[in-house]
Amino acid sequence: ISEVEIDEGFQSYKCQFDRPSAYSSTIQGVPPGVPSEPPSLIVADTRIEFIDSHILADQDDILGYYLAVSPLTTDWTGAAVEISKDGGASWIASGQTTTPAVMGDLIDPLPAAPVWYRDSVNTLRVRLLRPDMELITATFREQLNRVNLAIVGGELVSFADAVQVGERDWELTGLLRGRKGSAIPASHAAGTRFVLLDGRQELVPAQLFELGRPLTFRATSFGADVPGGPVTVTYTGQSQMERQPAYLRAVQSGGDLLVTW
């Protein structure tokens, strides 16, 4: 009905025909999406690693050490780091970080190998802390330019190929061992720490009186009450230890002996 007129005793209607299909529909609704899980109220614990090594960048050329922290789950927004110089009797704030490092542990032992050429025999098998942590592949040139540098125990190792073989498990090959003059023990046992040194480590300046003394560290996740750790180590000041000379060459020139290394 599009129009109606009402007179005395009469009513006039103006109507129009329409298609029945205009009042029906074949549209189907979209199924509702699965709601996302609410954020966990349990804050992840923080793992802290003390790294006493040669400097990782030129601007780090001071007496100091590196600290790396990482959460055990993704429910983490950062952590506060504290240091104790009296065996845990008192604690001093050592800074805060919101950048998690890529770290884990060795699955299998890693035998020793020479430092003079690439270790193409051994495979470094590691289990990272979380499934969202990833490792990449690097060329030999990139390895020589500090890409894929990691610390295994106390040895600095660089790897070329990274293959994921499990949810958190990786196989690393094409190893360069004993980088930056770090010592190589007989082997690294399963469970030895693995930390990727990709710039996510905090450089902490040290004092001379701390050399040869045990230092204790702990990290408390933001929003947590219980700190992770503690980790106690003896500081040796590797950042200012002179590297062993390499590629020694001596040439006699008249009455002089020219020595380079």
HELIX and SHEET records of a PDB file:
HELIX    1   1 PRO A   20  TYR A   23  5                                   4    
HELIX    2   2 ASP A   58  ASP A   60  5                                   3    
HELIX    3   3 PHE A  140  LEU A  144  1                                   5    
HELIX    4   4 ARG A  179  GLY A  181  5                                   3    
HELIX    5   5 LEU A  208  GLU A  210  5                                   3    
HELIX    6   6 GLN A  238  GLN A  240  5                                   3    
SHEET    1   A 2 GLU A   3  ASP A   7  0                                        
SHEET    2   A 2 PHE A  10  LYS A  14 -1                                        
SHEET    1   B 3 THR A  46  ILE A  51  0                                        
SHEET    2   B 3 GLY A  64  PRO A  71 -1                                        
SHEET    3   B 3 GLU A 202  PRO A 205 -1                                        
SHEET    1   C 4 ILE A  92  THR A  97  0                                        
SHEET    2   C 4 ALA A  79  SER A  84 -1                                        
SHEET    3   C 4 PRO A 214  SER A 221 -1                                        
SHEET    4   C 4 GLY A 228  THR A 234 -1                                        
SHEET    1   D 7 GLU A 155  SER A 158  0                                        
SHEET    2   D 7 LEU A 149  VAL A 152 -1                                        
SHEET    3   D 7 ARG A 193  LEU A 196 -1                                        
SHEET    4   D 7 MET A 103  LEU A 106 -1                                        
SHEET    5   D 7 LEU A 124  LEU A 128 -1                                        
SHEET    6   D 7 ASP A 169  THR A 173 -1                                        
SHEET    7   D 7 ASP A 161  GLN A 164 -1                                        
SHEET    1   E 2 LEU A 110  PRO A 111  0                                        
SHEET    2   E 2 SER A 187  HIS A 188 -1                                        
SHEET    1   F 2 ARG A 249  SER A 253  0                                        
SHEET    2   F 2 ASP A 256  THR A 260 -1                                        
END                                                                             
